[in-house]
Amino acid sequence: MAYSSILDWIQFKDVMSNPFYPYESYNLPFDLSYKIWEILGGLIAWLVNLILPGNWLSTWLVSDEVSNMFAIVVFMVLIFLVAFVVTLLSLWMERKVLGRVMDRRGTMIGLKGFMQCLADGFKTFMKENTISRNVDKKTYLWTAALIIGTSALIACMIPLSPRWYVVDYGTGLLVIMALFALAPFFILVSGWAQNNKYSLIGGMRAAELMISYEVPMLIMIASTCLLAGSFNIGDIVNAQADAVWFFIPQIIGFITFIFCATAEAERVPFDIAEAEAELVEGWQTEYAGMKWGLIMLADYFRGYVSCAMVVIMYLGGWLIPFVPMEVNGWAPEIVFLAKVWMVFFVMIILRGALARVRTDQIVNIGWKVFMPLSVLNLMVVLALKLLGVF
């Protein structure tokens, strides 16, 4: 059957009416992806039908099953692009704030300096892809790929609101923390595979960092989940809507978690695994060009995830305090990202104000300061639960 109008092929249907819709509730990025494919698929189907009237391919392209399949592909691209842009904005924010801290203007190239971030990305992609002769090539490449891949994955897994998520899983924080904890293992193996003493020392320092700070972080995550009664991210945020934001009863855990999250993201003053002043570039010494650029991007992905976990666990997620739920539902994604950048601003100030700690200091702080504080925070939460306050 031939059609004369493109409007016959592009029909914006209710995404939840599709029998192959993969979610139980409304998902905004999937809805946007579905509409994008309806436009692209409808345009292609219309063009094919103009050339071959009444063909089966045009009908197949706009069928419910195919539309859902291609919408999932567009959905994955859209989720990654949003996480990527958020990370670039965080990088731009750090450059501008650090510039002011150092009494200078910071980057000024295009759009208040934002284009400098894109220019640096293109620069790393244009550099020569060199690999040292003595490295264990397979391990060297695979560990870098896994560090970059897991960092991008957890950044995409962070929900921005009840309607902006990838999967509504019941063990959300634990899954994110499990993937978050893999990077130091990969860094240790990568440092060994490069056959370079600076890289090996950087990898060993990363292992020390992991052991010293992930245990307190897990205890504080357990405390928050105990207070909320769920591991689900949405349930944790909703629990703060019913009571108070969790940074009030868990002020000890809130402050401790910010420092632990900063350490896990390998940011100053806890960047001992890189430490360019004394280790050249630490475990990244033998990575050049595009590989180095992507690893640096992965570091900022992890910084974004660290800030997002703070917001989810202690600052009410995408909720605005003292306003009705109708206002909260207007633009929850913007609210969530504003809180994330607020926490990231604190991390930037820490970077500008504090000097890097020594290896022995970072281990002592982790075990002798943050570990007892995380246990104390857990005891406070247990007391509040036993007394029926929450």
N, C-alpha and C positions, 0 to 999 in steps of 0.2 A: 504494500500500500504506500503510495507516495503522499508526502505532505508538503505544502507550499510555504508554511510559516515555521520559523525556528521556535516560536513560542509553543508549538505543538510538542516539541521535544524537551524543552526546559520547563519543568513543572516543580515548583518548590513544595514538596510534600512534607507532612509532619514526620520527622525522623523517627519518632517513637512508634509510628504506625507501621513501619517496616517490619515484617515478620522476622527478619534476621538481625534486628537491632541488638547489639551485644550487651547492653546495660539494663539494669532494673530501674534506674532513675534517670532523670535528664542529665545529659553530659554536653556542656556548651561547646568545647572544642570539637567533639565528634559531630555535633549539629552543624557547626561552621564548615567542617571538612565535607560533610554530606552535601551541603549546598554548593560548595566549590566544585565537587565532582558533578553535581547535577548540571552546572553551567558548562564545565569542560566536556563531560560526557555527552550532554545534549547537543553541544556545538559540533562535536565530532560525528555524532549520529546523524545530525541534520545534513552535514556536508557529504557523508557517505551516501545518504538517501538521495541527495541531489544527483549524484553520479550513477548510483545503482538503485533506482526506485524499487521499493518493496523488498529489499534484501533483509536477511535475518540478522545481520551484524548490528544494524542500527537499533533494532528492537532489543537485542541482547545487551547492548551498552547501557540502556536506560532501565533495564530490569531491576527488581528489588535486590536480588542476590548480588549482581555485579556492582550495582551502586554502593551497596554496603561494603563489598570487598575493596573497591578503590577508595572509598571513604576512610577505611582503616589505614591505608597507605598514606593518604593526605593527612590524616589525624596524627600519625607518628611524626611526619615532617613538621607539622604545625606545632606540636608539643616541643620538639627539639628547638625550633626557631625561637619560640618564646623564651625557653631557658637560655638559649644562646644570647639573645638580645638583652635579657636581664643581667646576664653575666658581663656583657660588654659595658652596660651602664654602670655596673659595680666597679669595673676597672676604670672607667672614666671618672667616676665619683672619687675613687681613691687618689687618682692623679691630681685632681683639682684640690681636694682637701689637703693632701700632703704638700702641695705647692703653697697653700696658705700657711700651713704649719711652719714651713721652711722660709716664709716671708718672700714668696715669689708667686707668679700667676699660674703656674702649671701649664699644661698643654693648651695651645691656642689654635690648633689647625682645624678649621671648619666646624660649624655647629657648636660653638663654645668649646672646641677642643675634642669633640667626640670622634671626629674623622681620623684623629691620630691613632685611635685603637684599631680601626679598619686598616689604616696604612701600615701599621706594625704587623698586622696579620698577613697582609699581602707580601710584605717584605720577607717574612720567614718562609713563606711558600716559594718565593723566588730564589732563595739561597740554595746552594749546592747540597745535595743529600749525601754527605760523606759518612762513612762508617770506618772506624779504626780497624786496623788489620788484625789486632790481637784479641778482639772481643769474641765471646761465644755468640755468634750472630743470631741463631734462632731464639735463644733466651733473651738476648738484648732487644730484639724486635718485639717478641711476644709480651714481655713484661711491660714495655711502653704501651703497646696496644691495649693491654688489660687495664693499666692504670687510667688511660684516657677513656676507655669504654665504660668501666665501672663508675667513674666520676660523672660522665655524661648521663649514664643510666639513672643514678640516684637523683641527679638534678631534675631529670624528667619525671621521676616518680613523686616528687613533692607536689601535693595538691595545693592549688591556690585558693580554692573555695569548695563548697559542697557540690558545685556544678562543674568545676574544672579539675579533673583528675584522670589518671590513666587506669588504675584499678582500685576499687574500694576494698582493700584487703584487711582482714581482721587483725593481723599482726604488723601493722604498718611501720611503727617506729623500730621494731626489732629487725625487720627486713632491711630497712634503710641503714640501720647501724651495722648490720652484718656485712652489707656491701661496702659501707664506709670503712670498715676495719680491714678490708682486704688490701687496700693500697699499700700500707707499710710492709706487708709481706712481699708484694711485688717490687717495692723499692729496694728491700734487702737483697732479693735475688738479682735485681737489675744491677745494683752496685757490685755484686760479685761477678756478674757476667761481663762487665766492662773491662776487667783485668787492669784496673787502675786503683791505686791506693786511696786517692781522694774519693772516688766513687764508692769504694768498699767502706771507708769510714763513714761516709754519708748514709749508706744503707744500714750500717750497724747502729748509727745514731737514731735512724727512723724506727728500728726495732725497739730501742730503749724508750723512745717516745710513745710507741704504741702500748707497750706493757704498762707504762707509768700512768697513762691518762685514759685508756679505754675502760679499765675496771671502774674508776669513779664515775665515768659517763654512764656505764651500764647500770650502776646502782642508782644514779639520779633518774635515769629513764624508768627504772622499776618503781621508784618512788612516785613519779608522776602518773604512771599507769595504775598504781595502787590507789592513788587519790581519785583518779577518774573512774576506776573500775573497769578499764578496758585498754587494750593495746591499739585499738583503732584510732586513727588520727582524727576522724570526724567526731567520734565519741569524746575524745579528750578536749577538743575545742568546745563542743556543746556542754560539757561538764562545767567549763569556765563561764558559760553563759548563764547556767543555773545558779552558780555560786559567785565566786570572785576569781579574778585571774590568779593563776597558781603561783605567780611570783610573790604574792603577799604571804601565804602560809609557808612558802618554800624560798624565802629570801636568801637563805644560806645556799641552797641548791642552785638558785638562779645565778648568783654571782659566781659560784664555783663552776657551773656549767659553761658560762661565757668564756672563762679562762681555759677550761678543758677543750671546748670547741675550737678556740683559737689555736691551741696546740695541735689538735688533730688535723686542722687545715694547714699546718706547717707555716703559720704566719708569725711575723715578728711579734713578740720577742722569743718565740718558740721555734724558730726556723733552723734549728741546729742540724737538720738533715741536709740542708743546702749550704748555709753559712758561707756565702761567696767571699767574705773577708779572709777566712782561713782555709777553706776547702775548695777554692776556685769557684765551683758551682755545685759541690757535693756530689750526690748521686746522678746529677744531670750533666756531669762534665763532658762525657763522650757523646751526648746527643746534640745534634746540630740541625739548623734549618727548620723544616716543617715539623720534625719530630719534637724539637725543643719548643717550638711555638705551641703545638698541641698539648704538650705536657704543662706548659704555663697556663693554658686555657683550662686544663683539668684542675689545676690548683685553685683557680677562681670558681670553677664549678663546685668544688668541695667547700670553699669559703661560703658560697651561697647556700649550700645545704646546711652548713653549721648554723648560719644565721636563721634559716627557716626552722630548724629544730628548736632553737631558742624561742622563736615566736610561737610555734605550735605548743610547746610544753609549758610556757610561762606567761605569754603575753596575749592570750586569747585568740591566737590564729587570725582569722579574717573578721573577727567581731570588733565593733566599735562600742566602747563602754557608754552606758547611760543613755542609750538611744533605743527606740523600738525595733523589733526584728524586721519590720518593713524597710527601715533605713539600712540595716545591715545587709539586706538582700539586694540593694541597688547596685553596688560595685564592690563586692567582697574581694575580688582579685587585686584591685588597686589598693585597698586597705592592707591586705596581706603583704604586698610588695613594699608598701611604705614602711611597714614595721620591720621588714627584713632589712631595708636600707638604713633604718634607724640603728639597728643592732650592728650592721656593717660599719656605720659611722663610728661607733664605739671602738670597733676593732682597728679602724684606721687611726684613731687618736692614740690607741695603745701602741701602734706601730711607730707613730711619730714621737711619742713621749718616752718610750722605754728602750733600753739597750738590750741586745741579745743576751740571754742567760747562758751560763756554761753548762756542759753536759752533766756534771755532778749536781749542779743546782736544779736542773730540770727534773732529774730523777728524785731528788730530795723533796722538791715541791710536790711532785705527783704523789709520792708515797706517804710523806710525813705531814702534808698540809691538806691536799685535796681529797685524799682517801679518807682521813678521819672526818672531814667536813661532809663528805657525801654520806657516810654512815650516820653522822649526827642528823643530817637532813632526813634520812630514812626513818630514824627514830621519832623525829617530830611528826612525820606523816603517819606513822603507826599510832602515835598517841592521838592525833586528830581523828583517825578512823575509829579507834577504840572508844573515844569519848563521844562519838556520833556527831562531830562537828561537820564532817563531810560524808 
